[in-house]
């Protein structure tokens, strides 16, 4: 049976493993189609594609953009089949990454103020960068806190330090993000729609509105929902003429689903097949 995973992360954003390590782990799980979709970053894509080609894993160039739509903030938009060599995109994401790093530094400053109040030694930005191989994602900060003995688990680190010391993110306007993905020859997919709302009527309305802005599909199979939720989202995609994709949102944490699965259930191979068909069609139009 073909195994796929269309949503994984590496150290190029907030994952714990390098792009090559993620691809190697995917191959070990029998995954043959993978999409590296780091947050607001494409820097790991070339290495992942090259390493995948060497070991029999097809890697789709992808990214996960942090977007906003009306009152909905920190909505995630997956861009698949994009041109990862595009200079304009690299400049755009580079600027966004600089702001992301500044945010990470400010979070560390706030955490250190809290640690000082607890009579505990501070952590350093350098420690976080070393762990993350350059990125300054919140999970990496959490890992440093755990290694320092300030939290036993990721959840504890977030609740005790990351959440109270958070610094607001910046977001791409969703219409601009969709247009940019299309300019790059890709398709735009709404990641884990349940992050927009836990109300199904609201999800249906928002997805319908995003379709008018050019949305190509939704991540029906995701870790935020149940198997029944996936069926409901598949039906929504069918009703609206959208693609239905799926991914584990793998970061490398201990409680992550194994690559290619969601809570032990394989991600439907048809999600990958239908995405590839659409991407091939997109390329023919360019």
C-alpha positions in Angstrom: 0.0 0.0 0.0 1.3 3.4 -0.9 2.0 5.6 2.1 2.0 9.4 1.8 2.4 12.4 4.1 1.7 15.9 2.8 2.5 18.0 5.9 5.8 17.6 7.7 8.3 20.1 9.3 12.1 20.3 9.8 14.6 22.4 11.6 14.1 25.0 8.9 11.1 26.1 11.0 9.9 24.4 14.2 10.7 20.8 13.6 13.4 18.8 15.5 15.0 17.0 12.6 16.9 18.3 9.5 15.2 18.0 6.1 17.3 15.0 5.2 16.6 13.3 8.6 12.8 13.8 8.1 13.0 12.2 4.6 15.1 9.3 6.0 12.5 8.7 8.7 9.7 8.9 6.2 11.4 6.2 4.0 11.9 4.0 7.1 8.1 4.2 7.7 7.5 3.3 4.0 6.4 6.7 2.9 7.0 7.3 -0.8 5.4 10.7 -1.3 6.2 13.5 1.1 5.7 17.2 1.3 8.1 19.3 3.4 6.0 22.3 4.5 8.0 24.4 6.9 6.5 27.5 8.4 7.2 30.5 6.2 10.3 28.8 4.8 11.5 27.0 1.7 15.1 26.7 2.7 14.9 23.0 3.4 13.1 22.0 0.2 16.1 21.6 -2.2 18.0 19.3 0.2 14.8 17.3 0.9 14.1 16.8 -2.8 17.7 15.8 -3.5 17.9 13.4 -0.6 14.5 11.9 -1.4 15.5 11.3 -5.0 18.5 9.3 -3.8 16.5 7.0 -1.5 13.2 6.6 -3.4 11.0 9.2 -1.8 9.2 11.8 -4.0 9.3 15.1 -2.1 6.9 17.9 -3.1 8.1 21.5 -2.7 5.8 23.1 -0.2 5.5 25.7 2.6 3.0 26.6 5.3 2.3 30.3 5.5 0.9 32.0 8.6 -2.0 34.1 7.3 -5.0 36.1 8.6 -8.5 36.4 7.3 -10.9 38.9 8.8 -11.0 38.2 12.5 -9.2 34.8 12.1 -5.5 35.1 12.9 -2.8 32.5 12.7 -4.6 30.5 10.0 -2.2 28.3 8.1 -2.1 28.0 4.4 -0.2 25.2 2.6 1.3 25.9 -0.7 2.2 22.8 -2.8 4.2 22.5 -6.0 5.7 25.9 -5.7 8.9 27.1 -7.4 11.3 27.0 -4.5 14.0 28.7 -6.6 11.9 31.9 -7.1 13.9 34.9 -6.1 10.9 37.1 -5.2 9.6 34.4 -2.9 13.0 33.9 -1.2 13.2 37.6 -0.5 9.7 37.7 0.9 10.2 34.8 3.2 13.7 36.0 4.2 12.2 39.2 5.4 9.4 37.3 7.2 12.0 35.0 8.8 13.9 38.0 10.1 10.8 39.2 11.9 10.2 35.6 13.1 13.7 35.5 14.6 13.2 38.9 16.2 10.0 37.6 17.8 11.9 34.5 19.1 14.5 36.7 20.7 11.8 38.8 22.4 10.1 35.7 23.7 13.5 34.5 25.1 13.9 37.9 26.8 10.5 37.7 28.4 11.2 34.1 29.6 14.5 35.1 31.1 12.7 37.9 33.0 10.4 35.3 34.4 13.2 32.9 35.2 15.0 35.7 37.0 11.9 36.2 39.1 12.0 32.5 39.9 15.7 32.7 40.9 16.6 30.5 38.0 19.5 30.8 35.5 18.6 32.3 32.1 18.6 30.5 28.8 20.3 31.9 25.8 19.3 32.6 22.2 22.5 30.9 21.1 21.3 27.6 22.8 18.0 27.8 20.9 19.7 28.5 17.6 22.1 25.6 18.1 19.3 23.2 18.8 17.2 24.4 15.9 20.1 24.8 13.5 19.3 28.5 13.0 15.5 28.8 13.4 13.9 30.4 16.4 10.6 28.5 16.8 8.8 28.3 20.0 9.1 24.5 20.2 12.9 24.9 20.1 12.7 27.3 23.0 10.6 24.8 24.8 13.2 22.1 24.3 15.9 24.3 25.7 13.7 24.9 28.8 13.2 21.1 29.1 17.0 20.5 28.8 17.6 23.0 31.6 15.2 21.1 33.8 12.6 23.9 33.9 9.8 21.7 32.4 9.4 17.9 32.1 7.3 18.0 28.9 6.6 20.2 25.9 3.1 21.0 27.2 4.4 22.1 30.5 7.0 24.3 28.9 4.4 26.0 26.8 1.9 26.5 29.7 4.5 27.7 32.2 6.7 29.9 29.9 5.9 30.1 26.2 2.2 31.1 26.5 2.6 33.8 29.3 5.7 35.2 27.6 4.3 35.1 24.0 4.9 37.8 21.5 2.2 38.3 18.8 3.1 37.0 15.3 2.8 38.8 12.0 0.7 37.3 9.2 0.3 37.4 5.5 -3.2 38.6 4.2 -4.8 35.4 3.0 -5.7 36.8 -0.4 -2.1 37.8 -1.0 -0.8 34.4 0.1 -3.1 32.5 -2.2 -2.2 34.8 -5.1 1.5 34.3 -4.4 1.2 30.5 -4.3 -0.6 30.6 -7.6 2.0 32.8 -9.1 4.6 30.2 -8.1 2.6 27.5 -10.0 1.3 25.9 -6.9 -2.0 25.1 -5.2 -3.3 26.6 -2.0 -4.7 24.4 0.7 -6.2 25.4 4.1 -4.3 23.5 6.8 -6.3 21.8 9.6 -9.5 23.8 9.1 -10.5 23.1 12.7 -7.9 25.8 13.7 -10.3 28.4 12.3 -13.2 27.3 14.4 -14.5 24.2 16.1 -18.0 25.0 14.7 -18.7 23.2 11.5 -21.0 25.8 10.2 -18.3 28.4 10.6 -15.8 26.2 8.9 -18.1 25.7 5.9 -18.7 29.4 5.6 -15.1 30.4 5.9 -13.9 27.7 3.4 -16.6 28.9 1.0 -15.4 32.5 1.3 -11.8 31.5 0.9 -12.7 29.6 -2.3 -13.9 32.8 -3.8 -10.4 34.1 -3.1 -8.8 31.2 -5.0 -8.4 28.5 -2.3 -7.8 25.1 -4.0 -8.5 22.7 -1.2 -8.6 21.8 2.5 -6.5 19.5 4.7 -9.3 17.0 5.5 -7.1 14.5 7.2 -5.3 16.2 10.0 -4.3 15.7 13.6 -6.8 18.3 15.0 -9.8 16.2 14.1 -11.3 12.7 14.4 -11.9 10.2 11.7 -15.5 11.4 11.5 -14.3 15.0 11.1 -12.1 13.9 8.2 -15.2 12.4 6.5 -17.1 15.6 7.0 -14.3 17.7 5.6 -14.0 15.4 2.6 -17.7 15.9 1.9 -17.2 19.7 2.3 -14.4 19.6 -0.2 -16.5 17.5 -2.6 -19.5 19.9 -2.3 -17.3 22.9 -3.1 -15.2 21.3 -5.8 -12.0 21.5 -3.7 -9.1 19.1 -3.2 -9.0 17.1 0.0 -5.4 16.5 1.3 -3.9 15.0 4.4 -0.8 15.2 6.6 0.5 14.2 10.0 2.0 17.7 10.8 5.1 15.8 11.9 7.5 17.9 14.0 9.5 15.1 15.6 8.1 15.4 19.1 7.5 12.4 21.2 3.7 12.5 20.9 3.6 13.0 17.1 1.9 10.5 14.9 4.3 8.3 13.0 5.0 9.7 9.5 2.3 8.7 7.0 -0.3 8.3 9.7 -2.7 10.2 11.9 -3.2 8.4 15.3 -2.0 5.2 13.7 -4.4 5.4 10.7 -2.6 5.7 7.3 -3.3 8.9 5.4 -5.4 8.0 2.3 -3.2 7.6 -0.7 -5.8 9.3 -2.9 -5.0 12.6 -1.3 -1.5 12.4 -2.8 -2.7 11.1 -6.2 -5.3 13.8 -6.6 -2.8 16.5 -5.5 -0.2 15.3 -8.1 -2.9 15.4 -10.8 -3.8 19.0 -10.0 -0.1 20.0 -9.8 0.6 18.4 -13.2 -2.3 20.4 -14.6 -0.9 23.6 -13.0 2.5 23.0 -14.6 1.0 22.5 -18.0 -0.8 25.9 -17.8 2.4 27.8 -17.1 
